[in-house]
């Protein structure tokens, strides 16, 4: 039966470990506080409290979430292999008649479900509260915007879970894995993003929309921003260039899926070559 397959058994084990370590509760609370504070208290910086327009709200949520979601995803996954290798449980797991790909897929399924559950809980609860208290919002618009936001957040989380796996598989110690995931987060979320925004602002003569689309596609965090900003009227400056990209939402989603498939193939290849 499906529930007794090696992939499902490993996924359940990862979920139970996360529940035991309070990871699910911790991430859920972080996401919830983030979402509620941006939604209901974001206007406090202007000296008053009011609910923002839906486009402004999604722009603010995506701008803040692009920093938190990748970090949370990699902190969940960074010790998936190096941690078990240090404790000896990975060697025990591989003594069973299961393939390395099944181990990888089981861990990915478990961690993806954890990040999906936390995202749906935190951002879904925010949407419910807006449906109750946000009389100026249309219910259909809220459901549509938050459904897209939650789905894109899950894709972003899965992408960085796989990056965490690659770091974990390449590391020999948990301490080195922690430093490596922070470096990866720093490069993808801060350095590349700042370089791209600087290029967009500079308005270089050789830059065209096709090159901009390619630069956006090379970073999953910029794809995430673009998905949630495209068509928005509130994006300004360099963010407006992201929101006006000609790739369209379908193109951005396809690029995110290509990132996931490519990273999954890399993680599997590294795992197959790893010696215990």
N, C-alpha and C positions, 0 to 999 in steps of 0.2 A: 504494500500500500504506500501511497505518496507520503503520508506522515511519518513512515518508518524509513524513508529513503535517507541515505547518508547526508545529503544536502540539508534536509529538513531537521535531522537530528542535530547537526552542527549549528544550524541557525538557532534552534531552540536553546542550545547550550550557551551561545553568545548572548542571547536575550536574557537568560537567567543570570549570567555573570554580570551584565550591565544593571539589572534590577538589584542584584545583591550589593553591587558597588555604588548604588544610588546615582548612577550616571543618567538614567532616564529622567529621574526626578530633577536632578540638577540642571540638565539641559532644558527640560520643559520649563522650569522656573525662569531661567535666563531668557529664553525666547519669549515667554509670556510677559515678563517685566519689560523687555525691549519693545514688544509690540504694543502693549497698553500705554506705555509712557510716550511713545512716538504718536500714537493715535489720539490720546485724550489729554496729554500734557505738552505736546509739541509746540503749541501756540503760546506757551507761558513765556518764551523768550521775547515775544512781542508785547508782553505786558497785559495779556488777557487770555482767557480760556475759551476756546471754541473749537468745534470739529472742523478739520480742514476739508477742502474739496477732495474728491476721491482720487484725482490724478496727482495732486500734491501729496496725498497720503501714501499712495503706492510708490511714488518717487522717494519719499523720505524713508519708508520701510526698506526698500531695496538698497538704498544708499548705506543704511546702517547694517542691514543683514549681510551684505557682501563682505563685511569684516568678521562677523560673528559665526556664520554658518560654516565657512571653510575651516576655521580654527576648531570649532566643536567637532566637526566630522573627523579631522585628523587626530584630535586628542582621543576620540573613541577608538580609532583604528591603528594608531602608531605601534602599539605593543601586541598586535594580533598574532604576529609570528615570532618576533624577537623575544617577547615576554614569555610565550609558551616554550620557546627554545631554551631560555635560561632556566625555566622551572622543570624542564624535561617532559612536559605533557605533549609537546609537538612530536617528539620521537615516539611516544606511546601511541599517539593518534595515528601516526603513519605506519604503525605496526599492524593496524587493522586492514582488511581487504577493501580499501577505498583509495581512489586516485587523488593526486594532488589537486587536480582541477575541481573535484567534488569538495575538497576541504576549502579551497578558495571561494567557490560559489556559495558554500554554506555560510562561511563567515561574512561574505558580501551581503547575502540575503538577510542575515541576522542584524547586521549593523545598519543596513538600509531601512529595515523595518523600524529600528529604534529611531533613526533620524526622521523617518516619515511620520511616526507616531507623535514625536515631539513637535514637529512642524504643524501637523494637522491640529493638535491640541491647542497650541499657543495661538497660531494665526487664525484657526477656525473659531476659537472662543472670541477673539477680537471681532471677527465678522459677525458672530451672533449678537454681541453687544451693540454693534453698529446697527444691526437690523432692529434691535429693541429701542435704542435711544437715538439713533440717527434719523430723525424724521425727514430731514432734507434729502436723504439718499434714496435712490430707487433700489428696491430689493434685488432686482435682476442684475443691476450694475455691480452691486456689492458682491453677489455670488460669483459673477463672471470674473471680476478683477481678483478676488481672493483665491478663487480656484486656480487661476493662472499663476498667481504669486506662489501658492503652496506647491504646485507642480514644478515650477521652475526652481524653487528652493530645494525640493527633493533631488532634482537632477544635479544641482550644484553640490549638494551634500554627497551624493554617490560619487561624483567626480573626485572630490577631495578624500573620500574614504579610500578610493583606489590609489590615490597619490600616497596616502598614509601606509597602505599595504606595501607599495614599492619601497618606501623608505624603511619599513619594518623588515622587509626581506633582505634589503641591502645592509642593514645594520647588524653589528655583532653584540651590541649592548643597548639596554633600554635608555641609558643616559645619552648615548650618541643619537638614538632615534628621536628623542625629545628635541635635541638641538637641531637635528635635520628637518623635522617637520616645521619647526618655527622658522627656519631659513626658507623652506619652500613656501610657507604662508607669506612670509615677508616679500619674496620675489613676485609671486602671483598677485597678491592682493594690494601691495603698496608700490613696489618698484615698477613693474610693468605697467600698472595702471597709471602711475604718474607720468611715465615716459610717453604713453599713448596720448594722454590728455594734453601733455605739452606739445606733442606733434600736431594734434588737432587744433590747438590754439594758435600755434605758429603759422598755420595756413601756408605751408611750403608749396612752392610752385609745381613740384612734381607730384604732389599728392592729388589723387582722384578718388572717387567713391569706391571703385573696385579695390584699390590698395587699402583704403580705410576698412572696408569689409573684411579683407584678409587679416589686417592687424587685430580687429575685434575678435575674429574667429580663432586667433592664436592664444587667447586667454579665456578660460571658462568664466572668470569673474566679470569680464567685460561683456561676454555673451549674456550673462545673467542680468547685468544692468540694462543692456539693450532690449532684452525681452520685456522687461517691466517698464521701460521708458518709451518704447516705440509708440508713436502716435500721441504721446503726451504733449500737452500745451504748456506745461509748467517747467519743463526742462530748459535750462538756459546755458549759454556759453558752450563749453566743450561737450556737456551732457546733451545739449540739443543736437549736436552732430551724431551722437550715438543713437538718439531717438529717431533721427531722420534717415537712418541707414536704409539702403535699397534692398537689403537681403530679405526683409520681412520676417515676421514671427516664425513662419514655418522654416525658413532658412536658418534662423538662429537655433531653433529646436533641433534641427537635423545636425547642426554643428556640435551642439551639446551631446547628442547621442553618439556622434563620431568620436568625441573626446572619451566618452565612457567605454566604448568598444575598443578604442586604441589602448587606453590605460589597462583595461582588463586583459588584453592580449599581452601587454608588456609584463604585467604582474604575474600572469600565468607562466610566461617564458622564464622570468627570473626565478620563480618558485621551482620550476622543473629543473633548473640548473643548480639550485641551492643544495649544498651538501650539509648533512647534519652530523 
